Amino acid sequence: GSPGNFIGFTGAEEFNVIAGNQLSGINLVGVGATDNVLRHNFIGTNTDGIPGLGNFGPGIFIQGASKTTIGGPQPTLGDRNVIAFNAGDGVLIVDGAANRITRNVIRTNGELGIDLFPDGVTPNDPSEDANGNGVLDPGEDLNANGVLDPADADVGANDLQNFPVLTPAARVATSTRVRGTLTTIPNMVFVVEFFRSATADGSGFGEGETFLATFDIPTDAAGVAIIDELIPQQLPFGTVITATATDPNGNTSEFSNAVLVTPADLSIDKNDSTDPAIAGTGFIYQVAVTNNGPSGAVGIEVADTLPNGLTFDDSTSNPLCAAIGQQVACSLEVLAVGATVMFDIGVQVASSIAHGTVLSNTATVSSDDPDFNLANNQ
């Protein structure tokens, strides 16, 4: 392969459509294929984004080439590539290093969005210092070289750069909070790019349909970077988010695990102040609602249908609670992540209730947003 080629265009009105090939869409092969740039190409589809034009192999195939830039500084027409509907991976790197993949549209490919050989998701390379004591203990010399290797010390395609490991994303005010970790080379700044997709890849990793944001995130002396960033837009619940990591040399990882923008998980717990209750007297149901995260909760509602024989007592109830007949409702505007609110529901026991009568009562909690875990809502 030859060096220094520019495949594509920089203007929004000019582009290549590279589709329907029996193998890959673009091949970059050989150690001489360095410093090539791919920008504003439609690989496996056209400008309308229709299927049926995919290449029969990967969209981009790299073997031996290095210092490739796939994409550009802006996630817009003229810079990004659209890599979609290919039968194989979106981008397959068999070997070669410093191949930067940035701010593209990579979606709906038959295999991984980005695949660093060997085939399929390549597990992250952990640190050999399992207990963090800085000493090569028995059983820790995984590479059998007599040295305590840090994380991400393996070699291969794009140095087999580790990918970020994400936890479910959350909505915070007008933003989306993304969190996770990147375990890799110590004391180095990595570029972490985030993407959204309508659905997750079947592998559970990637792809990246729409670029969202990029952050420079440093690792500490142990090679661990804590990811806790705000994407400046509030994404819908259920949106799939993935990320890549790129080291200072331009080695881009595979896509991270796919996570969802997840609403608050509300749980409810209920106790009574008196058990057994006494006919003709009152007692209080103590209802605790907790937001287990990851998002804040809005429009919290507790609903409680009192059984026959109990009547609502406004004088001993929380002012946020009211009743119409036997239907009690308690309302709260917002509940932060990790917070608990207590609702006291005061009731009076009818004097006609016979001794030994069982008064069964269940309260439920909901909010304006969906709750993906309904098992603890009552």
N, C-alpha and C positions, 0 to 999 in steps of 0.2 A: 504494500500500500504506500501511497505517497503522502507527504506531510502538507500541512497548511492549506487544506481545501476548505472552501465555504460552500456548504450544500444548503441551498435555500435562498431566502431573501430577507431584507430588513424592513421593507415597506408593507403596509397592511394590504395593499392591492395586488401584490405579487406573491406567488406561492408555488410550491410543487405539490402535486398529488402523486403519491407513490403507493400504488395499490395493485392487488390482484396478482402478485408475483408468486411463482410456484415455491419459492423458498422465502428468504427474508426480504424485507423492503429495502433496507440499506445494509451493506456489509462494510465493515472497517476491519481489515485483516492485515496482520504483519507488524513487526516492531517499527517499521518505517512510517507507519500511518500515525503520525503524531500531530498534535495541535490542529485538529480538524474541528470545524464548527458546524452544527446542524441547527438551523433556525427557520421557523415558519414553513414547516413541511406538514402535510396531511398524510400520515402513514397508516394505511389500512382503511382510510375513509376519505371523504371529500369535504368541501366547505359546508355542505349541508349536514354533515355528521351522520350519513346514512350507513347502515350495515350492508353486508354483501360485497364489500370491496376489499376485505381483509387479505393480507398476505398469508401464505400457507405456512410460514414459519414465524419467527419473531419479527416484530416491526423493525428493530435495529439489532444487528448482530455484531459483536465486537470480540475479536480474538487477536491478542497481541498488541492491539493499538493502545495508545496512551495519550493523556492530556487532551481528550475529546471534551468538547462542551456541547451538550445537548440541551438547547433552550437558551434563554437570554436573561438580561437583567430585569425585564418587565414581563408580567404574566399576561401580555396582551398580544393581539395580532401583530405580526412583524417580529416577534421575539420567540414566543412559545411554539412548540410543535404539538400537534394533535396526533396521538398514537393510540389507535382504537381498532377493535374488531379483528385483530390479527389472531391466527389460529394458535400461535405459540405465545411466548412472553412479549410484553411490550418492548422491553429492552433486555437483551441477554448478553452478559459479559462473561466470556469463558476465561480469558485472562487478559492482563493489561492493567495499568494503574492510572490513577488521577483522571478518571473519566467522570466528569461532573454532569449530573442530570438535574436540571433546575427549572422550576416554574412552568412545567409542561402540563398538558392535559393527557393523562394516561388512564384509559378506562376500557372496560368491556373487552379485554383481551382473553384469549383462551386459557392462558396460564398466568404466571405472576406479572404484575406491572413492571417490576424490576427484579431480575434474577441474576445473582452472582453465583457462578458455578461453584459447587455442584448443583444439579437440577433441584428445583423446589426451594422451599424456605430454608435458608442456611441458619442454624441456631447461632445465637450470639456466643462469642468466646468469653467465658468468665475469667475473672482473676483466679490464679492458683492459690491466693492467700485466703482460703475459705474462712478462717477464723479471725482474720484481720490483725494478726500479731506481728506481721512483717518477717516471719521466720518460715523457712521451708520445712514444714512438718511432714512426718510420714504420710504417704498417700496423696500429697499435694503436687508432686512433680509430674503433672499430667503429660508434659512434653518430653519427659525423661532426659532433660538436659542439665540437671543439677542446679538449675537457677529458678528462683521464684518469679515466674513470669507475671506481668500485669495483665489486666483484661485486654482483649482485642490484640493479642500478640501473634495471632495466626496470620498466615500469608495466603495470597490467592488473588482472584479477580477483585480489583479495587481494594486490595489488602483485606478483603472480607470485612470491610468496615461494619461494626455493630450498628444495628438499628435502634431507635428509641423504643422503650417499653412504656406504653400509655395506660392510664387509668381513665374511667369514664369521665367525659367532659361535663361541665356544668354551665348554666347561664347565670351571669352575675350582672345585674342592672342591664345596661345596653351592650354588654360584651359576652364572650364565651371564654370560660376559663379552661385551659388545657394543662394537664399535669402528667408527670411520669418521671422516668429516669433514663439516662444514657450512661452506660458503663463501658468505658473505652480507655484510650491512652491518657495518662495523668497530665495535669497542668497544661491543657491545650484548649483552645476555643473552637467550638464546632458550630457550623451553621445548621440549624434545625428548621426545616420547612414543613408547614402544615397544609393539608389538603382536605377537602370535603368530597363526599360522594353520596349519591342517592342510595346505593346499596353496598354492602361489603362484598369483597371478593370471597369466593367459596373456600379459599385457603384460610380465611380469617385474617389475612395480611393484605393491606392495600386494597384497591389501587388508589389513584389520586386524580379525581375528575376535575376539580376546581382548586386552584391555588388560593390559600387563605392568608398566610403570613409567614414571615421568616424571623428568626431570633438567633442572636449570637450567644451561645451558652457555654460557659467554661466548665471544665472538669477540675476536681480537687486533686490532692496528692494521691488519693486512692483510685483515681480515674472515674469518679462518679460525678455526674452532672445532674442536679435537681432541676427538673423542668416544671415551672409554675408560671405560666404566662397568660395574658389576656389577648384574645383575638378581638379586634375592635368592631365586632358585629355580633348581634344576638342571633344565633343559629336556631332553627326549629328543633324541637325535641325529636329524637330519632335520627338526626343527621349523623352520617358516618364520618369519622375523622381519622386520618392516618398521618404519618410523618416520616421524613427521611432525615438522616444525619450526613453531613459532608465535612471531612477533615480539612485542615488548612492546605493540604496538597491537592484537593479536588476529588478525593475518593468518596463517592456517594454510596450510601447503604441501600439495601433493599427497603421496601416499605415496612413500617412498623405494623404491629397488630392493629386491627380496626376496632375503634371504640365508638360508642354512641354519645351524643349529647343527651344527658339523662336527667329527668326531672327529679324533684324531691321524693324521697322514700319516707312517707309519713307512717308512723306506728302509733298505736293507741293502747293504753293500759287503764283498767278501771278497777277501783276498789270501793267498798262501802265502809262508812265510819262505824256502823253498828251491825253486828251479825251474831245472833238473830235479831231482826227488827221486832219492835213491840207495837201491837195494834194501838192506834190512837196517838202515836208519837211520831216524831220526825227523825230523819237521819240524812246524811249527805253521801251522794256518789262522787267519788274523787276520780276525775278523768284526766290522765296525763297524755298529751300529744307531743311526740318528739319528731324532729326533722333529722333523719339519718343521712341527708344529703343525696347526691353531691350538690344539687341546686337549692337555692332558697325557695320557699313555698309562698304562694300568693293565694289569697281567698280561701283560707282554711275554714272548713265547716264540720262540726260534730253534730251528728243526728242521733237522737235517742228516743225511742218510742216506749213510754212508760207502760208497764203492765196494769191491768185493771186492779184497783185496790191502792194505787199510788197516785197522788196528785202533786203537781209541781208547786214548790214553795219559793216564791220570788225573793222572800226576805233572807233566805240562807243560801241563795244561789249566786254564782258569779254574775256581775252585771253584763257580761258578754253573752249570757244565756237568756233565752225567753221560750215561752211555750204557747202553743195553740192547742188546747185540749191535751191530749196525751203526747203530742209531738213536741219534743224539746229540740231546740237548735242553738248551738253556740258558735259564734263567728269570730274570726281574727283575720286582720288584713294581711299580715306578713309574719313568717317564722323563719329565722335565720338557720343556716346549717349548724347542726349540733345543739340547737336550742330546744327547750321543753317548756310548754305552757300547761298550766293546771286550770281546769275548769271544775268548779264545785257546782253540782246539781243537787239542790235541796229538794227533798220530797216529804210528804206527810202520808202516814199509813192509815188507811181507813180503820175506824174502830170496829167495823163489822168483820174484819179479816179474821178467819179462824186460826187458832194456834196450829202450827205445822204447815201452813200454806207456803208453797214455794213460789217466790216472786222472781221470775227469770227476766233478765234485762240485758240487752246488748247495745253498745254504742258503736257507731262507725265514724270514720274520718275520711274526708276527701278535700280536694283543693281545686282551683281553677285549671290546673295542669294535670295531665295524665300521671298515674302512679304505676310504674312498671312492676311493682311488687305489691299485690293486693292481699297477700297472705297475712299481713300484720295490720290491716286497716279496720279490724273489728275485734 
